[in-house]
Amino acid sequence: MPGESDSNTSSGVTRLELLRRVWPHSEQACVALHSGADGEKPRIGWVYDQDDAKRAIKAFASGQLASERFETRTKQGKPYTIEHATRLGLVLHRDDMVRVCCIDLDDHTDDGGNVHQLGPLSRFLGAQPVVFTSKGGKGLHAFFELGEPMATKDFVRWAKRWGFNRDGQPEMFPKSTGPSHVLMPGEPTPDGGDTYVSGTFASALIDHLPEPPPVDLTTKTLKFLRGEVTQPCRNDALNVAAMELGQKGVDRQTASGMCLGAADLCGLGPSEAERTFASGYDAGRSKPSSETSSRSGAGSNWAHAEDFESTGMGNAKRFVSMFGHDAKYCGVTKRWFVWNTNRWSCDQLRAEALAQLSAEEITDAKHRKSTCTKRGVEEILFLARSDTSMSVTPTDFDADPMLFNCQSGTIDLRTGKQKPHDRTQLLSRISPVRYAPMGSCPQWSMFLETAFGGDDQLIAYIRRVCGYLLTGEVSEQCLFFMHGDGCNGKSVFASVLQHILGDYARKVPAQILSRSDRVAGEGPTPFLSTLIGARLATSSELEEGQKFAEARIKDMTGGDRLTGRGLRQDPVEFDPMFKLLLYGNHKPEISGVDHGIWRRIHLIPFQVTIAASQRDPRLLDKLKGESGAILAWMVRGCKEWQQRGLRPPDAVMHATSSYRSESDTVGRFIEECCTRAAGVFVKKGDLHEAYSSWCLDSGEEPLSKGTFGARVKRLGFDEKRLNNGRLWIGLELSSSGEAGDA
């Protein structure tokens, strides 16, 4: 062979070096020759004589191929002549064995084609190939060498299992046991010919080919398993692959090894990948499918890609068929929800990624190209909305009040048992905590002991309250108010609950519960919309001197249906699942004295002030570290609540009673400024005037005469009209002395 003086690369591997490396492992009596003028479709001829093949190799290496003339025959024996050839193609097997292989990547349509798959495929094969441009720079030829030669039929079967040579996928040579050829880098031309890109013979060596899948798989699954999927499609592609492997009966160990290895190639973290794999594989095992053929040569439980018309509606139906179990559309919020292995999350980007995956399964190349666009994907999602199987409402999510979703599974609060995540339960909220029913939480126990002064009855009640908060039940119809001076653990306690409940917890602005707040009757109520499906609504204290909006508190704790409306959204009626938990140093005034408001109030006293020397700035972090065991402690409290109810202890009953007495300004006024006795009386006007003066001195807002009179009557006093006016009987002002005759 000539020297390398006419090489078209100044560094790396030359085309002649590549020829010397590949030719000894190629068919020696069979080469392909391409001829034809530039711009014309090449005419391909085959030389089947070993001497002619050697002559063609020598002429190609010296740049004299176009000057040679070859007499050959067709397969049917008809003679013909090959002349003016410009390209040489080699058949990459010899004596039924493969040692060198080549991946052909193309960009025929100027849209990138599959040339971008070189990097992922190189990582998949564990080698960096010798790469030359092809087709005038619009394609790539990547040459690899096998560490051990492989029977041609086994290599072809291996490539087929991995999805090479399918429509739109990279071509892997040799493609068959027959004369399929790959073009060697072109001869030098004024335009430079095919140029070297990267790689060495040492880096191109494949130690071991990846084990092929044991069953035929869809193209989308194989693309993921080859590591070719990027964000934001990685999780969805892993889920789809795991589900298909589960459906087709691949054992868990094999499927896990393939999926987690591919996840690593795609850049997915191990913990996230393991969760996604488990969810998809288990879902697939629950719905096994028989082996059927499809465009990609793989079976699936999905309808065949060719079963759908090449129309927008056909595209939408394909999407529904493939991903109806993984995507839902909420018409109220106008958002797509996607299953992400442990919950349904609002995720437009991932919905678009699923639509893109469905578009890639279209069989017709022209229709696939037009659909795999931004506009095409948007149309798929728009039309799929009309399918009733894809439709959900906000209240469809998290509807079972006794299921609690966490990172390790879904807890049935009726039993305390945990089960795997299940997309059919439509859970959209999740705790960031992993359930640890056998764990211990010594820091939490010590914190409660300190915060509640060792009151065992109060601590037991707190556990029942925490268990009740985990549920979506609101049968207790109460508001929990943690009260006490600063530095007593209220905010730490609330923060731990918020952390454990995660998405189930929401914060509401304090002013929402204030009488000074005004909410337009027909206007948006986003604070209520955010509470759909929530279990806990927390709020820090109102400002000192503010009053509770008692009617709203009754509405929010009564269990009756509420109506929430987000900005620019339709109103939604929902059954509340949230419980109100407030904490603060000041007690907002409750002007009502009726049972309807006070039966709802549970004032939880935090009476122990923790000395500065005993405060731990890292306490909250330490308690969060025990979250899994604290969650288990709460679940046990939930079971106790189901058996016994809340049963507030004396400490809560007394604190609430004192709060009620403090809020009853009329009762306090009578106790401080009046005398109860038989045979005494006081004029109604005088009593209200004295009451108003007392309110002014006490910093209270006086009630109107009518409301004041009703409160006095509720305290058991009778009124009577006599000559000297309307009187209250049995009551006199302490400063007025003994009453005269009426």
C-alpha positions in Angstrom: 0.0 0.0 0.0 1.3 3.5 -0.7 2.5 5.7 2.1 0.5 8.3 4.0 1.7 11.4 2.1 -1.8 11.8 0.6 -3.6 11.5 3.8 -6.3 14.1 4.4 -5.6 14.6 8.1 -2.6 16.2 9.8 -3.1 14.4 13.1 -4.8 11.4 14.6 -5.7 8.5 12.4 -5.3 8.7 8.7 -7.7 7.2 6.2 -5.0 4.8 5.0 -4.2 3.7 8.6 -7.9 3.0 9.0 -8.0 1.1 5.8 -5.0 -1.1 6.9 -6.8 -1.7 10.2 -10.1 -2.6 8.8 -9.3 -4.5 5.6 -7.8 -7.6 7.2 -11.1 -8.2 9.1 -13.3 -7.7 6.0 -14.5 -10.0 3.3 -11.5 -10.5 1.0 -13.3 -11.4 -2.1 -16.2 -9.0 -1.9 -16.0 -5.2 -2.0 -18.5 -2.5 -3.1 -17.6 0.3 -5.5 -19.6 3.5 -5.9 -19.5 5.5 -9.2 -21.4 8.5 -10.5 -20.9 12.2 -11.0 -21.2 14.6 -8.1 -24.8 15.3 -7.2 -26.1 12.1 -8.9 -27.4 9.1 -7.0 -24.4 6.7 -6.9 -24.4 3.5 -8.9 -23.3 0.6 -6.7 -21.4 -2.4 -8.1 -19.9 -5.4 -6.4 -16.6 -7.1 -7.1 -16.7 -10.8 -6.2 -13.1 -11.8 -7.2 -10.4 -11.8 -4.6 -7.7 -10.5 -7.0 -10.1 -7.7 -8.2 -10.8 -6.9 -4.6 -7.1 -6.5 -3.8 -6.7 -4.4 -7.0 -9.6 -2.1 -5.8 -8.0 -1.7 -2.4 -4.6 -0.8 -3.8 -6.1 1.7 -6.3 -8.3 3.3 -3.6 -5.3 3.7 -1.3 -3.2 5.3 -4.1 -6.1 7.6 -5.3 -6.3 5.7 -8.7 -9.6 4.0 -8.2 -11.4 6.0 -10.8 -8.9 4.9 -13.4 -9.5 1.2 -12.9 -12.0 -1.0 -14.8 -13.7 -4.0 -13.3 -15.5 -6.8 -15.1 -18.0 -8.5 -12.8 -21.4 -10.2 -12.8 -24.7 -9.7 -11.1 -26.1 -12.4 -8.6 -28.0 -13.8 -11.6 -24.8 -14.1 -13.6 -25.3 -11.2 -15.9 -21.9 -9.5 -16.8 -21.4 -5.8 -16.4 -18.6 -3.3 -16.1 -17.6 -1.0 -13.2 -15.6 2.1 -14.1 -14.9 5.6 -12.8 -15.6 4.4 -9.3 -14.8 7.0 -6.5 -15.8 5.2 -3.3 -14.9 1.9 -1.7 -17.2 -0.1 0.6 -16.0 -3.0 2.8 -18.1 -5.9 4.2 -17.2 -5.9 7.9 -16.9 -9.7 8.5 -14.5 -12.4 7.4 -14.9 -16.1 7.7 -18.2 -15.6 9.4 -16.6 -13.6 12.2 -16.7 -9.9 13.2 -13.8 -8.0 14.6 -14.4 -4.5 13.4 -17.8 -2.8 13.4 -19.0 0.7 12.4 -21.9 2.9 13.4 -23.3 5.1 10.6 -24.9 8.3 11.8 -26.8 10.5 9.3 -28.2 14.0 9.0 -30.1 13.8 5.7 -32.7 16.5 6.6 -30.5 19.2 8.2 -32.4 18.7 11.5 -29.5 17.0 13.3 -30.6 13.5 12.3 -29.0 11.0 14.7 -25.4 12.4 14.7 -25.9 13.6 18.2 -26.2 10.0 19.4 -22.4 9.4 19.0 -21.5 10.5 22.5 -24.2 8.4 24.3 -23.5 5.4 22.1 -19.8 5.6 22.8 -20.5 5.6 26.5 -22.9 2.7 26.1 -20.2 0.7 24.3 -17.5 1.8 26.7 -15.1 3.0 24.0 -14.2 6.1 22.0 -14.3 5.1 18.3 -12.2 6.3 15.4 -14.5 8.8 13.7 -14.5 10.2 10.2 -17.1 12.5 8.6 -19.2 11.0 5.8 -21.6 12.2 3.1 -19.8 15.4 2.6 -19.6 16.2 6.3 -23.3 15.6 7.0 -22.8 12.2 8.6 -20.3 10.3 10.8 -18.8 6.9 10.6 -17.6 5.6 13.9 -15.3 2.5 13.8 -14.9 0.2 16.8 -12.9 -2.9 17.4 -14.1 -5.9 19.4 -11.8 -7.3 22.1 -12.8 -10.8 21.1 -14.1 -11.7 17.6 -17.8 -12.6 17.5 -19.7 -14.9 15.1 -21.4 -12.7 12.5 -24.9 -14.2 13.1 -24.5 -13.5 16.8 -23.3 -9.9 16.2 -26.3 -9.2 13.9 -28.7 -10.7 16.4 -27.0 -8.6 19.2 -27.4 -5.4 17.1 -31.0 -6.2 16.3 -31.8 -6.7 20.0 -30.4 -3.3 20.8 -32.5 -1.6 18.2 -29.8 -0.7 15.7 -30.8 -0.5 12.0 -34.5 0.3 12.8 -36.2 3.1 10.9 -34.7 6.4 12.1 -32.1 4.7 14.3 -28.3 4.4 13.9 -27.1 1.8 11.5 -24.6 -0.8 12.8 -22.4 -2.6 10.4 -22.2 -5.4 9.6 -26.0 -5.3 9.2 -26.4 -8.9 8.1 -24.4 -12.1 7.4 -24.5 -11.1 3.7 -22.7 -8.4 1.8 -23.8 -5.2 3.6 -21.1 -2.6 3.2 -19.8 0.5 4.9 -18.0 3.2 2.9 -14.4 3.9 3.9 -13.4 7.6 4.2 -13.2 9.1 0.7 -10.2 9.9 -1.3 -8.6 13.4 -1.1 -10.5 15.9 -3.2 -10.2 19.7 -3.7 -13.0 19.9 -1.0 -11.0 17.8 1.4 -12.9 14.6 1.3 -14.0 12.9 4.5 -12.1 14.1 7.4 -10.8 12.6 10.7 -12.8 13.7 13.8 -11.5 11.9 16.8 -10.4 8.6 18.4 -7.5 6.2 18.2 -7.2 2.5 17.7 -6.5 2.0 21.4 -9.5 4.0 22.5 -11.8 2.3 20.0 -11.4 -1.1 21.6 -14.6 -2.6 23.1 -13.7 -4.9 26.0 -17.2 -6.5 26.3 -20.4 -5.8 24.3 -23.3 -5.0 26.6 -25.6 -8.0 27.2 -28.6 -7.7 24.9 -32.1 -7.5 26.3 -33.7 -11.0 26.7 -36.9 -9.8 24.8 -37.7 -7.5 21.9 -38.3 -4.0 23.2 -39.8 -0.7 21.8 -37.5 1.9 20.3 -38.2 4.3 23.1 -37.1 1.8 25.7 -34.0 0.9 23.8 -33.0 4.5 23.3 -33.1 4.9 27.1 -31.3 1.6 27.8 -28.5 2.8 25.3 -28.2 6.0 27.4 -29.5 8.4 24.7 -32.2 10.2 26.7 -31.6 13.6 28.2 -33.5 16.0 30.5 -36.4 16.4 30.9 -37.3 13.0 29.5 -35.0 10.8 31.6 -37.4 9.9 34.5 -40.3 9.3 32.2 -38.2 7.1 29.8 -36.9 5.1 32.8 -40.4 4.6 34.0 -41.6 3.5 30.5 -38.6 1.1 30.2 -39.1 -0.5 33.6 -42.8 -0.9 32.9 -42.2 -2.6 29.6 -39.6 -5.0 31.1 -42.0 -5.8 33.8 -44.8 -6.4 31.4 -42.7 -8.7 29.3 -41.7 -10.9 32.2 -38.0 -9.9 32.5 -36.9 -10.9 36.0 -36.4 -8.0 38.4 -32.6 -8.4 38.8 -32.0 -8.3 35.1 -34.4 -5.5 34.5 -33.0 -3.5 37.4 -29.4 -4.0 36.2 -30.3 -2.7 32.7 -32.4 0.2 33.9 -30.1 1.5 36.6 -27.1 1.1 34.3 -28.9 3.2 31.7 -30.0 5.7 34.3 -26.4 6.2 35.2 -25.5 6.7 31.5 -28.3 9.3 31.3 -27.1 11.2 34.5 -29.9 10.1 36.8 -29.0 9.8 40.5 -29.2 6.3 42.0 -31.9 7.0 44.7 -34.2 8.7 42.2 -33.6 6.0 39.6 -34.3 3.2 42.1 -37.6 4.7 43.0 -38.6 5.3 39.4 -37.6 1.8 38.4 -39.5 0.2 41.3 -42.7 2.1 40.4 -42.6 1.4 36.7 -41.5 -2.3 37.0 -44.2 -3.1 39.6 -46.8 -1.4 37.4 -45.7 -3.4 34.5 -45.8 -6.7 36.4 -49.3 -5.9 37.4 -50.3 -5.7 33.8 -48.3 -8.3 31.9 -48.5 -8.3 28.1 -47.9 -10.9 25.4 -45.2 -10.5 22.9 -46.5 -8.7 19.9 -44.8 -7.0 17.0 -44.7 -3.3 16.4 -42.8 -0.8 14.2 -39.8 -1.2 16.4 -40.0 -5.0 16.4 -41.0 -5.1 20.0 -44.1 -6.1 21.9 -46.1 -3.7 24.1 -49.4 -3.4 25.9 -49.9 -0.2 23.9 -51.8 -0.2 20.6 -49.6 -0.5 17.6 -48.3 2.8 16.3 -49.7 2.0 12.9 -53.2 1.7 14.3 -53.6 5.4 14.5 -54.4 7.8 11.6 -51.8 10.2 10.4 -53.8 13.2 11.8 -53.7 15.4 14.8 -56.4 13.3 16.5 -54.6 10.1 15.6 -51.5 11.6 17.3 -53.6 12.4 20.4 -55.0 8.9 20.6 -51.6 7.4 20.3 -50.5 9.6 23.3 -53.5 8.5 25.3 -52.9 4.9 24.5 -49.2 5.1 25.5 -49.3 7.5 28.5 -52.9 7.6 29.7 -51.7 6.0 32.9 -49.0 8.5 33.4 -50.6 11.9 32.5 -53.8 13.6 33.5 -55.3 17.0 32.6 -57.1 19.2 35.0 -59.5 21.5 33.2 -60.1 23.7 36.2 -56.5 24.7 36.8 -55.7 24.2 33.1 -52.6 22.2 34.0 -51.1 18.8 33.1 -50.3 16.4 35.9 -47.7 13.6 35.4 -47.0 10.6 37.6 -43.4 10.8 38.8 -43.0 7.4 40.6 -44.5 8.4 44.0 -47.1 11.1 43.3 -48.9 13.1 40.6 -47.2 16.5 40.1 -48.2 19.5 38.0 -45.5 19.4 35.3 -46.2 20.8 31.8 -42.6 20.2 30.8 -42.8 16.5 31.5 -46.2 16.2 29.8 -44.5 17.7 26.7 -41.7 15.2 27.0 -44.2 12.3 27.0 -46.0 13.7 24.0 -42.6 13.9 22.2 -41.9 10.2 23.1 -45.3 9.3 21.6 -44.6 11.2 18.5 -41.3 9.4 18.0 -43.3 6.1 17.6 -45.1 7.3 14.5 -44.3 4.9 11.6 -44.5 7.3 8.7 -41.3 9.2 8.4 -42.8 12.4 7.0 -45.6 12.5 9.5 -43.2 11.7 12.3 -41.0 14.6 11.3 -43.9 17.1 11.2 -45.2 15.9 14.5 -41.9 16.0 16.4 -42.0 19.8 16.5 -43.0 22.2 19.2 -46.3 22.9 17.4 -46.9 19.2 16.9 -46.3 18.4 20.6 -48.6 21.2 21.7 -51.3 19.9 19.4 -51.0 16.4 20.8 -51.6 17.8 24.4 -54.4 20.1 23.3 -56.4 17.4 21.6 -55.7 14.8 24.3 -57.5 17.0 26.8 -60.8 16.0 25.4 -60.3 12.3 26.2 -62.3 11.6 29.4 -59.8 9.1 30.6 -57.2 11.9 30.9 -59.5 14.3 32.7 -59.3 15.0 36.4 -60.6 17.7 38.8 -58.7 19.1 41.8 -60.9 17.1 44.2 -60.0 13.8 42.5 -56.5 14.1 44.0 -55.8 13.0 47.6 -59.5 12.1 48.1 -59.0 9.3 50.6 -58.6 11.0 54.0 -56.9 8.0 55.6 -54.0 7.6 53.1 -50.8 9.5 53.9 -48.1 9.5 51.1 -44.4 9.6 52.1 -41.1 8.9 50.4 -41.0 5.2 51.3 -44.6 4.4 50.3 -48.3 5.1 51.2 -49.4 4.7 54.8 -52.9 3.5 55.5 -53.7 5.4 58.7 -56.5 3.0 59.5 -53.9 0.2 60.1 -50.5 1.9 60.2 -49.4 -0.4 57.4 -47.3 1.0 54.5 -47.8 -0.1 50.9 -46.0 0.7 47.6 -46.9 3.9 45.8 -49.9 3.5 43.5 -50.7 5.9 40.7 -54.4 4.8 40.7 -54.8 6.3 44.2 -54.3 9.8 42.6 -52.1 11.1 45.4 -50.6 14.5 44.5 -49.1 15.4 47.9 -46.2 13.8 49.7 -44.2 14.0 52.8 -40.4 14.3 52.4 -40.0 11.7 55.2 -39.4 8.0 55.0 -41.6 6.1 57.4 -39.6 4.4 60.2 -42.1 2.4 62.3 -39.3 0.6 64.2 -37.3 3.8 64.7 -36.8 5.8 67.9 -36.9 9.6 68.5 -35.2 10.4 71.8 -34.7 14.0 71.0 -38.4 14.5 70.2 -39.4 12.8 73.5 -37.0 15.0 75.4 -38.3 18.1 73.6 -41.9 17.3 74.5 -41.0 16.5 78.1 -39.4 19.9 78.4 -42.0 22.0 76.5 -44.9 20.5 78.4 -43.3 20.4 81.9 -43.5 16.6 82.1 -47.3 16.5 81.9 -47.9 13.0 80.6 -51.6 13.5 80.0 -50.9 16.6 77.9 -48.1 14.8 75.9 -50.5 11.9 75.2 -53.1 14.4 74.0 -50.5 16.0 71.8 -49.7 12.7 70.2 -53.4 12.1 69.4 -53.6 15.7 67.9 -50.6 15.0 65.7 -52.1 11.7 64.5 -55.4 13.5 63.8 -53.5 16.1 61.8 -52.1 13.4 59.5 -55.6 12.5 58.3 -58.0 14.3 56.0 -60.8 13.9 58.6 -62.3 17.1 60.1 -64.9 15.5 62.3 -63.5 17.1 65.5 -64.3 20.6 64.0 -61.7 22.4 66.1 -59.0 24.9 65.9 -55.7 24.3 67.8 -54.1 27.3 69.3 -50.6 26.9 70.8 -50.2 29.8 73.3 -47.4 31.0 75.5 -44.7 33.5 75.9 -41.6 33.3 73.8 -38.8 30.8 74.0 -41.0 27.9 74.9 -40.9 25.6 71.8 -44.1 26.6 69.9 -42.4 27.5 66.7 -40.1 24.5 66.8 -43.1 22.2 67.3 -44.9 23.8 64.4 -41.9 23.6 62.2 -41.5 19.9 62.8 -45.1 19.3 62.0 -44.8 21.3 58.8 -41.7 19.4 57.8 -43.2 16.0 58.3 -46.5 16.8 56.6 -44.6 18.3 53.7 -47.0 19.0 50.8 -49.9 18.2 53.1 -49.2 21.4 55.1 -50.0 24.9 54.0 -49.5 28.3 55.6 -52.3 30.8 55.6 -51.9 34.5 56.2 -52.7 35.5 59.8 -55.0 38.3 58.5 -57.3 35.8 56.9 -58.4 34.8 60.3 -58.8 38.4 61.5 -62.1 40.2 61.6 -60.4 43.2 59.9 -59.8 41.1 56.7 -62.4 41.4 54.0 -62.8 38.9 51.2 -65.0 39.8 48.3 -67.9 37.4 48.0 -67.4 36.9 44.2 -63.6 37.5 44.0 -60.7 35.1 44.0 -59.9 33.2 47.2 -56.5 31.8 46.4 -55.9 31.1 50.1 -58.8 28.6 50.0 -57.7 27.1 46.6 -54.3 26.2 48.1 -56.1 24.2 50.9 -57.7 21.7 48.5 -56.3 18.4 49.6 -54.2 19.9 52.4 -54.3 18.3 55.9 -52.8 21.1 58.0 -53.1 24.9 57.7 -50.8 26.8 60.0 -50.6 30.5 60.9 -48.5 32.5 63.2 -50.2 34.9 65.6 -52.4 37.9 64.8 -51.2 41.2 66.0 -52.0 42.1 69.6 -55.5 43.5 70.0 -56.9 42.0 66.8 -60.0 39.9 66.9 -60.8 36.5 65.3 -63.1 36.4 62.3 -65.4 34.0 64.1 -67.8 33.4 61.2 -64.8 32.4 58.9 -63.3 30.2 61.6 -66.7 28.4 61.9 -66.8 28.0 58.1 -63.2 26.7 58.0 -63.6 24.2 60.8 -67.2 23.1 60.3 -66.7 20.4 57.7 -69.1 21.9 55.2 -68.1 22.3 51.6 -66.1 25.3 50.8 -65.6 27.2 47.5 -62.1 28.4 46.5 -61.1 30.2 43.3 -57.6 30.9 42.2 -56.6 33.9 40.1 -58.1 33.5 36.6 -59.6 30.1 37.4 -63.0 28.7 37.8 -64.4 28.3 41.3 -64.0 24.8 42.9 -66.2 23.4 45.6 -64.4 21.0 47.9 -64.8 19.1 51.1 -62.1 20.5 53.6 -59.5 18.1 54.9 -57.4 20.7 56.7 -57.1 21.5 60.4 -56.2 25.0 61.6 -53.1 25.2 63.8 -52.2 28.7 65.2 -49.4 29.7 67.5 -48.5 32.9 69.2 -47.8 35.0 72.3 -51.1 36.9 72.2 -54.7 35.7 72.4 -56.9 37.2 69.8 -60.2 38.4 71.1 -63.2 36.2 70.6 -66.2 38.4 71.2 -68.7 35.6 70.8 -69.8 33.7 73.9 -71.9 31.1 72.2 -71.0 27.4 72.3 -70.7 27.4 68.5 -67.3 29.2 68.6 -65.9 28.0 71.9 -66.5 24.3 71.4 -64.0 24.6 68.5 -61.1 26.2 70.4 -58.4 24.0 71.9 -55.9 26.2 73.6 -52.7 24.2 74.1 -50.6 25.9 76.8 -46.8 26.3 76.4 -46.0 27.5 79.9 -42.3 26.5 80.2 -39.8 29.2 79.3 -36.6 27.6 78.2 -33.6 29.4 79.8 -31.0 30.8 77.4 -28.3 28.5 78.7 -30.5 25.5 77.7 -31.5 26.5 74.2 -30.0 24.5 71.4 -29.7 26.4 68.1 -29.5 23.1 66.2 -32.5 21.6 67.9 -34.8 21.8 64.8 -32.2 20.1 62.6 -31.8 17.3 65.2 -35.6 16.8 65.3 -35.8 16.7 61.6 -33.2 14.0 61.7 -35.7 11.9 63.6 -38.5 12.6 61.2 -39.1 9.0 60.2 -39.5 7.9 63.7 -41.6 10.9 64.7 -43.9 10.1 61.8 -44.3 6.6 63.2 -45.1 8.2 66.6 -47.8 10.3 65.0 -49.2 7.3 63.2 -49.6 5.5 66.6 -51.3 8.7 67.8 -53.7 8.5 64.9 -54.7 5.0 65.8 -55.2 6.2 69.4 -57.4 9.0 68.2 -59.5 6.6 66.1 -60.0 4.5 69.3 -60.5 7.3 71.9 -61.0 10.6 70.2 -59.0 13.7 71.1 -60.1 13.8 74.8 -58.4 17.1 75.8 -56.7 16.9 79.2 -57.3 19.2 82.2 -54.4 21.5 81.1 -56.2 22.2 77.8 -59.6 22.5 79.3 -58.5 24.9 82.0 -56.5 27.0 79.5 -59.4 27.2 77.1 -61.9 28.1 79.9 -59.6 30.9 81.1 -59.3 32.2 77.5 -63.1 32.2 77.3 -63.5 34.1 80.5 -60.9 36.6 79.5 -62.7 37.2 76.2 -66.1 37.7 77.9 -65.9 41.5 78.5 -69.4 41.6 79.9 -68.8 38.8 82.3 -65.5 40.4 83.5 -67.2 43.8 83.9 -70.0 42.3 86.0 -67.5 40.4 88.2 -65.4 43.5 88.7 -67.9 46.3 89.0 -71.3 44.8 90.0 -73.0 43.0 92.9 -75.4 40.1 92.4 -78.1 40.0 95.1 -81.8 39.5 95.5 -83.9 42.6 95.6 -81.5 44.9 93.9 -81.7 46.5 90.4 -79.9 48.9 88.1 -81.1 51.0 85.3 -80.1 49.5 81.9 -78.7 52.8 80.6 -76.6 53.3 83.8 -75.2 49.8 83.5 -74.2 50.2 79.8 -72.7 53.6 80.5 -70.6 52.1 83.4 -69.6 49.2 81.1 -68.5 51.6 78.4 -66.3 53.6 80.8 -64.8 50.3 82.1 -64.0 49.2 78.5 -62.3 52.6 77.9 -60.2 52.2 81.0 -59.4 48.5 80.1 -58.5 49.1 76.5 -61.5 47.1 75.3 -64.0 48.0 72.6 -67.5 48.3 74.1 -70.4 46.4 72.7 -73.5 48.2 71.4 -76.4 48.6 73.8 -78.4 45.8 72.0 -75.5 43.3 72.0 -74.6 44.2 75.6 -78.2 43.7 76.8 -78.3 40.3 75.1 -75.1 39.2 76.9 -76.5 40.4 80.2 -79.7 38.4 79.7 -77.6 35.3 78.7 -75.9 35.6 82.1 -79.3 35.0 83.7 -80.5 38.4 84.6 -84.1 39.6 84.0 -85.2 43.0 82.8 -88.3 44.8 84.0 -90.0 48.1 83.0 -91.0 50.2 86.1 -91.9 53.9 86.6 -88.3 55.0 86.7 -87.4 53.2 83.4 -86.1 49.8 82.2 -84.1 47.9 84.9 -81.9 44.8 85.3 -83.2 42.9 88.3 -80.8 41.2 90.8 -77.8 43.3 89.8 -76.4 46.6 90.9 -73.3 48.7 90.4 -70.9 48.2 93.3 -70.3 52.0 93.5 -74.1 52.9 93.6 -74.8 51.5 97.0 -77.9 49.7 98.0 -80.8 50.2 95.5 -83.9 52.1 96.5 -87.5 50.9 96.0 -88.6 50.5 92.5 
